[in-house]
Amino acid sequence: MRALRILLVMVVVLGVVFIAVDRAAAYFAESEVESRVEVTGATIGSTDVSIKGFPFLTQVAGSALDQVDIKLTGIEAAAGGHRIRISEMDAELRDVELADGFSSATATRATGTATISYEDLTRAADDGVVVAYGGSGKVKVTGSVEVLGRTLKRSVISTVTLVDGHTVRVRADKVPGEGIPGLEGLVRGRTDFEREVGALPSGLKLQRIEPTKDGLVISVTGSDIRLAG
């Protein structure tokens, strides 16, 4: 009985050691991937990587990870002469193939969401234009126009749509003309705009956009997503 107890204790100790070593290796790998994640033509504020699945070491031995969750903040890139910043993007990557250690990583498929805050959308709009949540899945856009020497400030409720899977379009549902010839065109010239979203890892595509009180939430999906290398 004493020998059996000793054996059981050894098994438990070895199990704890294996788990500790496995988790330490996973933590090291997460740090390596974080340092290598890149988005072509864009800057990234911060990267957080979480490797799922246990044991990790057997996954590495097969040069493939079952699931990797990634969170990118402050992704900024220039497109069409304008800069637009994705405040935050969370993605769940599946079947991630590794090559040359961790210098190259490609996911077979991925799903996630990207968020553009209204503060960042305001920065992407024309000077003097402010974008905020308008309620009921709409945005409120405020801008000023010059009419007959007078400065008129107008706010409109606008619909946000995706164009060609990569461009955010903001267009007023209705512009009050107040009987002033040409006023609607002037207001739309300030409040209606389109901005291309180019700051995404290669292989990810925009699918659906929804204005919420926290910002524009965009569904993303893709295949053969290249994280590094």
Contacts in CASP RR format, 6 or more apart in sequence:
PFRMAT RR
TARGET T0000
AUTHOR 0000-0000-0000
METHOD contacts of the structure
MODEL  1
MRALRILLVMVVVLGVVFIAVDRAAAYFAESEVESRVEVTGATIGSTDVS
IKGFPFLTQVAGSALDQVDIKLTGIEAAAGGHRIRISEMDAELRDVELAD
GFSSATATRATGTATISYEDLTRAADDGVVVAYGGSGKVKVTGSVEVLGR
TLKRSVISTVTLVDGHTVRVRADKVPGEGIPGLEGLVRGRTDFEREVGAL
PSGLKLQRIEPTKDGLVISVTGSDIRLAG
18 55 0 8 1.000
21 57 0 8 1.000
22 54 0 8 1.000
22 55 0 8 1.000
22 56 0 8 1.000
22 57 0 8 1.000
23 56 0 8 1.000
25 56 0 8 1.000
25 57 0 8 1.000
25 60 0 8 1.000
26 51 0 8 1.000
26 56 0 8 1.000
29 51 0 8 1.000
29 56 0 8 1.000
29 60 0 8 1.000
29 102 0 8 1.000
30 49 0 8 1.000
30 50 0 8 1.000
30 51 0 8 1.000
32 102 0 8 1.000
33 49 0 8 1.000
33 51 0 8 1.000
33 68 0 8 1.000
33 102 0 8 1.000
33 105 0 8 1.000
33 227 0 8 1.000
33 228 0 8 1.000
34 47 0 8 1.000
34 48 0 8 1.000
34 49 0 8 1.000
36 102 0 8 1.000
36 103 0 8 1.000
36 105 0 8 1.000
36 227 0 8 1.000
36 228 0 8 1.000
36 229 0 8 1.000
37 44 0 8 1.000
37 47 0 8 1.000
37 49 0 8 1.000
37 70 0 8 1.000
37 72 0 8 1.000
37 201 0 8 1.000
37 227 0 8 1.000
37 228 0 8 1.000
38 44 0 8 1.000
38 227 0 8 1.000
38 228 0 8 1.000
38 229 0 8 1.000
39 72 0 8 1.000
39 75 0 8 1.000
39 77 0 8 1.000
39 199 0 8 1.000
39 200 0 8 1.000
39 201 0 8 1.000
39 202 0 8 1.000
40 202 0 8 1.000
41 77 0 8 1.000
41 199 0 8 1.000
42 75 0 8 1.000
42 76 0 8 1.000
42 77 0 8 1.000
42 198 0 8 1.000
42 199 0 8 1.000
43 74 0 8 1.000
43 75 0 8 1.000
43 76 0 8 1.000
43 77 0 8 1.000
44 72 0 8 1.000
44 73 0 8 1.000
44 74 0 8 1.000
44 75 0 8 1.000
45 72 0 8 1.000
45 73 0 8 1.000
45 74 0 8 1.000
45 75 0 8 1.000
46 72 0 8 1.000
46 73 0 8 1.000
46 74 0 8 1.000
47 70 0 8 1.000
47 71 0 8 1.000
47 72 0 8 1.000
47 73 0 8 1.000
48 70 0 8 1.000
48 71 0 8 1.000
48 72 0 8 1.000
49 68 0 8 1.000
49 69 0 8 1.000
49 70 0 8 1.000
49 71 0 8 1.000
50 68 0 8 1.000
50 69 0 8 1.000
50 70 0 8 1.000
51 65 0 8 1.000
51 67 0 8 1.000
51 68 0 8 1.000
52 65 0 8 1.000
52 66 0 8 1.000
52 67 0 8 1.000
52 68 0 8 1.000
52 69 0 8 1.000
53 59 0 8 1.000
53 65 0 8 1.000
53 66 0 8 1.000
53 67 0 8 1.000
59 65 0 8 1.000
59 66 0 8 1.000
60 98 0 8 1.000
63 97 0 8 1.000
63 98 0 8 1.000
63 99 0 8 1.000
63 101 0 8 1.000
64 95 0 8 1.000
64 96 0 8 1.000
64 97 0 8 1.000
64 98 0 8 1.000
65 95 0 8 1.000
65 96 0 8 1.000
65 98 0 8 1.000
66 94 0 8 1.000
66 95 0 8 1.000
66 96 0 8 1.000
67 92 0 8 1.000
67 93 0 8 1.000
67 94 0 8 1.000
67 96 0 8 1.000
68 92 0 8 1.000
68 93 0 8 1.000
68 96 0 8 1.000
68 105 0 8 1.000
68 107 0 8 1.000
68 227 0 8 1.000
69 90 0 8 1.000
69 91 0 8 1.000
69 92 0 8 1.000
69 93 0 8 1.000
70 90 0 8 1.000
70 91 0 8 1.000
70 93 0 8 1.000
70 227 0 8 1.000
71 88 0 8 1.000
71 89 0 8 1.000
71 90 0 8 1.000
71 91 0 8 1.000
72 86 0 8 1.000
72 88 0 8 1.000
72 89 0 8 1.000
72 201 0 8 1.000
73 87 0 8 1.000
73 88 0 8 1.000
73 89 0 8 1.000
74 85 0 8 1.000
74 86 0 8 1.000
74 87 0 8 1.000
74 88 0 8 1.000
75 85 0 8 1.000
75 86 0 8 1.000
75 89 0 8 1.000
75 199 0 8 1.000
75 200 0 8 1.000
76 83 0 8 1.000
76 84 0 8 1.000
76 85 0 8 1.000
76 86 0 8 1.000
76 199 0 8 1.000
77 83 0 8 1.000
77 84 0 8 1.000
77 198 0 8 1.000
77 199 0 8 1.000
79 195 0 8 1.000
79 196 0 8 1.000
79 197 0 8 1.000
79 198 0 8 1.000
80 196 0 8 1.000
82 124 0 8 1.000
82 195 0 8 1.000
82 196 0 8 1.000
83 123 0 8 1.000
83 124 0 8 1.000
84 116 0 8 1.000
84 120 0 8 1.000
84 121 0 8 1.000
84 124 0 8 1.000
84 168 0 8 1.000
84 195 0 8 1.000
84 196 0 8 1.000
84 197 0 8 1.000
84 198 0 8 1.000
84 199 0 8 1.000
85 116 0 8 1.000
85 120 0 8 1.000
85 123 0 8 1.000
85 124 0 8 1.000
85 199 0 8 1.000
86 114 0 8 1.000
86 115 0 8 1.000
86 116 0 8 1.000
86 120 0 8 1.000
86 197 0 8 1.000
86 199 0 8 1.000
86 200 0 8 1.000
87 115 0 8 1.000
87 116 0 8 1.000
87 117 0 8 1.000
87 120 0 8 1.000
87 215 0 8 1.000
88 114 0 8 1.000
88 115 0 8 1.000
89 112 0 8 1.000
89 113 0 8 1.000
89 114 0 8 1.000
89 115 0 8 1.000
89 200 0 8 1.000
89 220 0 8 1.000
90 112 0 8 1.000
90 113 0 8 1.000
91 110 0 8 1.000
91 111 0 8 1.000
91 112 0 8 1.000
91 201 0 8 1.000
91 204 0 8 1.000
91 220 0 8 1.000
91 225 0 8 1.000
92 110 0 8 1.000
92 111 0 8 1.000
92 112 0 8 1.000
93 107 0 8 1.000
93 109 0 8 1.000
93 110 0 8 1.000
93 225 0 8 1.000
93 227 0 8 1.000
94 107 0 8 1.000
94 108 0 8 1.000
94 109 0 8 1.000
94 110 0 8 1.000
95 107 0 8 1.000
95 108 0 8 1.000
95 109 0 8 1.000
96 105 0 8 1.000
96 106 0 8 1.000
96 107 0 8 1.000
96 108 0 8 1.000
96 227 0 8 1.000
97 105 0 8 1.000
97 106 0 8 1.000
97 107 0 8 1.000
97 108 0 8 1.000
98 104 0 8 1.000
98 105 0 8 1.000
99 105 0 8 1.000
99 106 0 8 1.000
102 228 0 8 1.000
103 228 0 8 1.000
103 229 0 8 1.000
104 228 0 8 1.000
104 229 0 8 1.000
105 226 0 8 1.000
105 227 0 8 1.000
105 228 0 8 1.000
105 229 0 8 1.000
106 224 0 8 1.000
106 225 0 8 1.000
106 226 0 8 1.000
106 227 0 8 1.000
107 224 0 8 1.000
107 225 0 8 1.000
107 227 0 8 1.000
108 223 0 8 1.000
108 224 0 8 1.000
109 221 0 8 1.000
109 222 0 8 1.000
109 223 0 8 1.000
109 225 0 8 1.000
110 204 0 8 1.000
110 220 0 8 1.000
110 221 0 8 1.000
110 222 0 8 1.000
110 223 0 8 1.000
110 225 0 8 1.000
111 219 0 8 1.000
111 220 0 8 1.000
111 221 0 8 1.000
111 222 0 8 1.000
112 219 0 8 1.000
112 220 0 8 1.000
112 221 0 8 1.000
113 217 0 8 1.000
113 218 0 8 1.000
113 219 0 8 1.000
113 220 0 8 1.000
114 197 0 8 1.000
114 200 0 8 1.000
114 206 0 8 1.000
114 217 0 8 1.000
114 218 0 8 1.000
114 220 0 8 1.000
115 214 0 8 1.000
115 215 0 8 1.000
115 216 0 8 1.000
115 217 0 8 1.000
115 218 0 8 1.000
116 168 0 8 1.000
116 197 0 8 1.000
116 215 0 8 1.000
116 216 0 8 1.000
116 218 0 8 1.000
117 214 0 8 1.000
117 215 0 8 1.000
118 131 0 8 1.000
118 132 0 8 1.000
118 133 0 8 1.000
118 139 0 8 1.000
118 215 0 8 1.000
118 216 0 8 1.000
121 131 0 8 1.000
121 139 0 8 1.000
121 168 0 8 1.000
121 195 0 8 1.000
121 215 0 8 1.000
121 216 0 8 1.000
122 129 0 8 1.000
122 130 0 8 1.000
122 131 0 8 1.000
124 195 0 8 1.000
125 131 0 8 1.000
125 141 0 8 1.000
125 170 0 8 1.000
125 193 0 8 1.000
125 195 0 8 1.000
126 190 0 8 1.000
126 193 0 8 1.000
128 143 0 8 1.000
128 144 0 8 1.000
129 141 0 8 1.000
129 142 0 8 1.000
129 143 0 8 1.000
129 190 0 8 1.000
129 191 0 8 1.000
129 193 0 8 1.000
130 141 0 8 1.000
130 142 0 8 1.000
130 143 0 8 1.000
131 139 0 8 1.000
131 140 0 8 1.000
131 141 0 8 1.000
131 142 0 8 1.000
131 170 0 8 1.000
132 139 0 8 1.000
132 140 0 8 1.000
132 142 0 8 1.000
133 139 0 8 1.000
133 140 0 8 1.000
133 211 0 8 1.000
133 212 0 8 1.000
133 213 0 8 1.000
133 215 0 8 1.000
134 140 0 8 1.000
134 157 0 8 1.000
134 211 0 8 1.000
135 211 0 8 1.000
135 213 0 8 1.000
137 210 0 8 1.000
137 211 0 8 1.000
137 212 0 8 1.000
138 157 0 8 1.000
138 158 0 8 1.000
138 159 0 8 1.000
138 160 0 8 1.000
138 173 0 8 1.000
138 211 0 8 1.000
139 157 0 8 1.000
139 158 0 8 1.000
139 160 0 8 1.000
139 170 0 8 1.000
139 211 0 8 1.000
139 216 0 8 1.000
140 155 0 8 1.000
140 156 0 8 1.000
140 157 0 8 1.000
140 158 0 8 1.000
141 155 0 8 1.000
141 156 0 8 1.000
141 158 0 8 1.000
141 170 0 8 1.000
141 172 0 8 1.000
141 191 0 8 1.000
142 153 0 8 1.000
142 154 0 8 1.000
142 155 0 8 1.000
142 156 0 8 1.000
142 191 0 8 1.000
143 153 0 8 1.000
143 154 0 8 1.000
143 155 0 8 1.000
143 187 0 8 1.000
143 190 0 8 1.000
143 191 0 8 1.000
144 151 0 8 1.000
144 152 0 8 1.000
144 153 0 8 1.000
144 154 0 8 1.000
144 190 0 8 1.000
145 151 0 8 1.000
145 152 0 8 1.000
145 154 0 8 1.000
145 183 0 8 1.000
145 186 0 8 1.000
145 187 0 8 1.000
145 190 0 8 1.000
146 152 0 8 1.000
146 186 0 8 1.000
147 180 0 8 1.000
147 183 0 8 1.000
147 186 0 8 1.000
152 183 0 8 1.000
154 175 0 8 1.000
154 176 0 8 1.000
154 187 0 8 1.000
154 191 0 8 1.000
156 172 0 8 1.000
156 173 0 8 1.000
156 174 0 8 1.000
156 175 0 8 1.000
156 187 0 8 1.000
156 191 0 8 1.000
157 172 0 8 1.000
157 173 0 8 1.000
157 174 0 8 1.000
158 170 0 8 1.000
158 171 0 8 1.000
158 172 0 8 1.000
158 173 0 8 1.000
158 191 0 8 1.000
158 192 0 8 1.000
159 170 0 8 1.000
159 171 0 8 1.000
159 173 0 8 1.000
160 168 0 8 1.000
160 169 0 8 1.000
160 170 0 8 1.000
160 209 0 8 1.000
160 211 0 8 1.000
160 216 0 8 1.000
161 168 0 8 1.000
161 169 0 8 1.000
161 171 0 8 1.000
161 209 0 8 1.000
162 168 0 8 1.000
162 169 0 8 1.000
162 206 0 8 1.000
162 207 0 8 1.000
162 208 0 8 1.000
162 209 0 8 1.000
162 218 0 8 1.000
163 169 0 8 1.000
163 194 0 8 1.000
165 205 0 8 1.000
165 206 0 8 1.000
165 207 0 8 1.000
166 196 0 8 1.000
166 197 0 8 1.000
166 198 0 8 1.000
166 205 0 8 1.000
166 206 0 8 1.000
167 194 0 8 1.000
167 195 0 8 1.000
167 196 0 8 1.000
167 197 0 8 1.000
168 194 0 8 1.000
168 195 0 8 1.000
168 196 0 8 1.000
168 197 0 8 1.000
168 209 0 8 1.000
168 216 0 8 1.000
169 193 0 8 1.000
169 194 0 8 1.000
170 191 0 8 1.000
170 192 0 8 1.000
170 193 0 8 1.000
170 194 0 8 1.000
171 188 0 8 1.000
171 192 0 8 1.000
172 187 0 8 1.000
172 188 0 8 1.000
172 191 0 8 1.000
172 192 0 8 1.000
175 183 0 8 1.000
175 184 0 8 1.000
175 185 0 8 1.000
175 187 0 8 1.000
175 188 0 8 1.000
175 191 0 8 1.000
177 183 0 8 1.000
177 184 0 8 1.000
177 187 0 8 1.000
197 206 0 8 1.000
197 218 0 8 1.000
200 206 0 8 1.000
200 220 0 8 1.000
201 225 0 8 1.000
201 226 0 8 1.000
201 227 0 8 1.000
202 225 0 8 1.000
202 226 0 8 1.000
203 222 0 8 1.000
203 223 0 8 1.000
203 224 0 8 1.000
203 225 0 8 1.000
203 226 0 8 1.000
204 220 0 8 1.000
204 221 0 8 1.000
204 222 0 8 1.000
204 225 0 8 1.000
205 220 0 8 1.000
205 221 0 8 1.000
205 222 0 8 1.000
206 218 0 8 1.000
206 219 0 8 1.000
206 220 0 8 1.000
207 218 0 8 1.000
207 219 0 8 1.000
207 220 0 8 1.000
207 221 0 8 1.000
208 218 0 8 1.000
208 219 0 8 1.000
209 216 0 8 1.000
209 217 0 8 1.000
209 218 0 8 1.000
209 219 0 8 1.000
210 216 0 8 1.000
210 217 0 8 1.000
210 218 0 8 1.000
211 217 0 8 1.000
END
